[in-house]
């Protein structure tokens, strides 16, 4: 298993994944938490292109994975970038109702890329609950499946003394 990260991932997070035998690939130039790309249409298109370029470079240097799973902390940048290139044989995108997911510019892009959403039948969109599915269904013309949140976290058993 490998995880695609921001190039400037903090050392502690990286070491935690490596300790658990998960490969860390630092490929993204733009943080999924940054609001900078969403300031206006021009910057949003610029940062979508940067994200596409990051993914194309990754694909050029790596064999395509069977499955890609975009976790809820993904950004609309990554949702849009997946419309323009095939990252894996099967791609799951967990939609996350963040502020950036519903900025005016993001909603405009949902409409602008409406046909792309309809064309990409190989992308599987997921939501963790019905309300999230219903909200995204207002903007994205795709089937959205309800799915539990998947994680790489490990459960630690605690000994309880009574």
C-alpha positions as CSV (number, residue, x, y, z in Angstrom):
1,X,0.0,0.0,0.0
2,X,1.2,3.5,-0.7
3,X,-0.3,6.9,0.1
4,X,0.0,10.0,-2.0
5,X,0.9,13.1,0.1
6,X,1.7,16.7,-0.1
7,X,5.4,17.2,-0.8
8,X,5.8,19.1,2.4
9,X,4.3,16.3,4.7
10,X,5.5,16.6,8.3
11,X,8.2,14.2,9.4
12,X,6.1,12.7,12.2
13,X,3.2,11.7,9.9
14,X,5.6,10.3,7.3
15,X,7.4,8.2,9.9
16,X,4.2,6.9,11.3
17,X,3.1,5.5,7.9
18,X,6.6,4.1,7.2
19,X,6.6,2.4,10.6
20,X,3.4,0.7,9.6
21,X,4.9,-0.4,6.2
22,X,2.9,2.0,4.2
23,X,4.9,3.7,1.4
24,X,4.7,7.5,1.3
25,X,4.8,9.2,-2.1
26,X,5.2,12.9,-1.8
27,X,3.7,14.2,-5.0
28,X,1.2,17.1,-4.4
29,X,2.2,20.7,-4.6
30,X,-1.1,22.0,-3.3
31,X,-2.5,21.2,0.2
32,X,-6.0,19.8,0.3
33,X,-6.6,22.2,3.2
34,X,-5.6,25.3,1.4
35,X,-8.3,27.8,0.4
36,X,-6.0,29.6,-2.0
37,X,-7.1,27.7,-5.1
38,X,-10.7,28.6,-4.5
39,X,-10.4,32.4,-4.7
40,X,-11.6,32.7,-8.2
41,X,-12.1,30.7,-11.4
42,X,-8.7,31.4,-12.8
43,X,-6.8,30.2,-9.7
44,X,-9.0,27.2,-9.4
45,X,-8.3,26.1,-13.0
46,X,-4.6,26.8,-12.4
47,X,-4.5,24.6,-9.3
48,X,-6.6,21.8,-10.9
49,X,-3.9,21.8,-13.7
50,X,-1.1,21.6,-11.1
51,X,-2.8,18.7,-9.4
52,X,-3.3,16.9,-12.8
53,X,0.4,17.5,-13.5
54,X,1.4,16.0,-10.1
55,X,-0.7,12.9,-10.9
56,X,0.6,12.6,-14.4
57,X,4.2,12.7,-13.1
58,X,3.3,10.0,-10.5
59,X,1.8,7.8,-13.2
60,X,4.8,8.3,-15.5
61,X,7.2,7.0,-12.7
62,X,4.9,4.3,-11.2
63,X,2.9,1.4,-12.5
64,X,-0.8,2.0,-12.3
65,X,-2.4,0.7,-9.1
66,X,-5.4,-1.6,-9.3
67,X,-7.3,0.5,-6.8
68,X,-7.1,4.2,-5.8
69,X,-9.1,5.4,-2.8
70,X,-9.3,9.1,-2.2
71,X,-10.0,9.7,1.5
72,X,-12.4,12.3,2.9
73,X,-9.7,14.8,3.4
74,X,-9.3,15.0,-0.4
75,X,-9.9,18.3,-2.0
76,X,-12.2,19.2,-4.9
77,X,-8.9,19.8,-6.8
78,X,-8.4,16.0,-6.6
79,X,-12.0,15.3,-7.5
80,X,-11.7,17.5,-10.6
81,X,-8.2,16.2,-11.5
82,X,-9.6,12.6,-11.6
83,X,-12.0,13.7,-14.3
84,X,-9.1,14.3,-16.7
85,X,-6.9,11.3,-16.2
86,X,-7.2,7.7,-15.1
87,X,-5.2,7.2,-11.9
88,X,-6.0,3.5,-11.3
89,X,-8.0,0.7,-12.7
90,X,-10.7,1.4,-10.2
91,X,-11.0,4.7,-8.4
92,X,-13.1,5.4,-5.3
93,X,-13.6,9.0,-4.3
94,X,-14.9,9.7,-0.8
95,X,-16.8,13.0,-1.0
96,X,-16.2,15.3,1.9
97,X,-18.5,18.2,2.7
98,X,-15.7,20.7,3.4
99,X,-16.1,24.5,2.9
100,X,-14.0,24.2,-0.3
101,X,-16.5,21.6,-1.7
102,X,-19.2,24.2,-1.8
103,X,-17.4,27.5,-2.5
104,X,-19.1,29.5,-5.3
105,X,-16.2,28.7,-7.6
106,X,-16.3,25.0,-6.9
107,X,-20.0,24.9,-7.5
108,X,-19.4,26.7,-10.8
109,X,-16.8,24.0,-11.7
110,X,-19.2,21.2,-10.9
111,X,-21.5,22.7,-13.5
112,X,-18.7,23.4,-16.0
113,X,-17.5,19.8,-15.8
114,X,-21.0,18.3,-15.7
115,X,-20.4,16.3,-18.9
116,X,-17.0,15.0,-17.7
117,X,-18.7,13.7,-14.5
118,X,-21.3,11.9,-16.6
119,X,-18.6,10.4,-19.0
120,X,-16.3,8.9,-16.3
121,X,-18.2,5.8,-15.4
122,X,-15.1,4.2,-14.0
123,X,-15.1,6.6,-11.0
124,X,-17.0,5.4,-7.9
125,X,-18.2,8.2,-5.6
126,X,-18.8,7.5,-2.0
127,X,-20.4,9.3,1.0
128,X,-20.4,8.3,4.6
129,X,-24.0,9.2,5.2
130,X,-27.3,9.9,3.3
131,X,-27.3,13.7,4.0
132,X,-23.8,14.1,2.4
133,X,-25.0,12.0,-0.6
134,X,-28.0,14.2,-1.0
135,X,-26.0,17.5,-0.8
136,X,-23.5,16.4,-3.4
137,X,-26.2,15.0,-5.6
138,X,-27.5,18.6,-6.0
139,X,-24.2,19.5,-7.8
140,X,-22.6,16.3,-9.3
141,X,-24.6,14.3,-11.8
142,X,-23.3,10.9,-10.7
143,X,-24.5,7.9,-8.6
144,X,-23.1,8.3,-5.1
145,X,-22.9,5.2,-2.9
146,X,-23.1,5.1,0.9
147,X,-19.9,3.7,2.4
148,X,-18.3,3.5,5.8
149,X,-15.2,5.6,6.3
150,X,-12.2,3.5,5.5
151,X,-9.0,4.1,7.4
152,X,-5.5,2.8,7.8
153,X,-5.7,3.3,11.6
154,X,-5.1,0.4,13.9
155,X,-7.2,-0.3,16.9
156,X,-5.4,-0.6,20.1
157,X,-6.9,-3.0,22.7
158,X,-7.2,-1.4,26.1
159,X,-7.2,-3.4,29.2
160,X,-10.0,-2.3,31.5
161,X,-9.8,-2.8,35.2
162,X,-13.0,-2.7,37.2
